[in-house]
Amino acid sequence: MNATLTKPAISVAGLRKSFGDHVVLDGVDLQVQAGTVYSLLGSNGAGKTTMVRILTTLLKPDGGTATVAGYDVVSEPAKVRGSLSLTGQFAAVDEILTGRENLIMIAKLRRVPDPKRVADDLLERFSLTDAGGRRVGTYSGGMRRRLDISMSLIGDPPIIFLDEPTTGLDPEARIEVWKEIQDLAGGGTTVLLTTQYLEEAEKLADRIAILHQGKIIVEGTMDDLRKLLPPAQVEYVERQPSLEEIFLSIVGKQAQ
């Protein structure tokens, strides 16, 4: 994973948001360095999606400040939107169009040169070339999610928000998405990832923050978080393979 840079790609200070009497964000502070994967963990209702919606200018905060790529989310929303891409919890694809047509449409909307070439390159990158000419309505959930993420990469945005991108995916599709996230960070893209899967954050994130009852209660690297618990005791036990390992082993052999 990339070394952190001095200037944060995302900076949040004292961010607040309430819906009626319900406080969702209660003075949140965080910084995400460029070229890293930053994972925001929290249970349902913790405020993860609200945070993402504020940072992507879809929702205005009640207080505090937030900047993305150096632009204020309240006073410079157009510049913020021009610096990022968002993949939400549900695939935002047109089921009537083919996968290739979806990609070409987004490339044209973003005024990217040679939309057809961009579409073909992304189909190949996400192992969707054979399905590119099919209507998206025939795709599996994993294929739709991969197409959705590929659409978010058009135009090479420096910052990408992934809001629970692997929810509902099978183990194979989840691992494919993980690889793409690692490749993004390896290429210098900043990724803010919200997830409920703890192993996902452990696998991918440079830094992890836990959002609970509207506040960041702990933040740091995985090593930092491990230090919050007593030292591990060394015990020698027979390790049985996990169900995920068994599934991938069997499916992989049959696919060969």
PyMOL commands that set and color helices and strands:
alter all, ss='L'
color gray80, all
select helices_A, chain A and resi 48-55+77-81+99-109+115-125+136-138+141-152+171-186+198-204+222-226+243-255
alter helices_A, ss='H'
color red, helices_A
select strands_A, chain A and resi 8-19+22-33+37-41+63-68+71-72+84-87+159-163+190-195+207-212+215-220
alter strands_A, ss='S'
color yellow, strands_A
deselect
rebuild
show_as cartoon
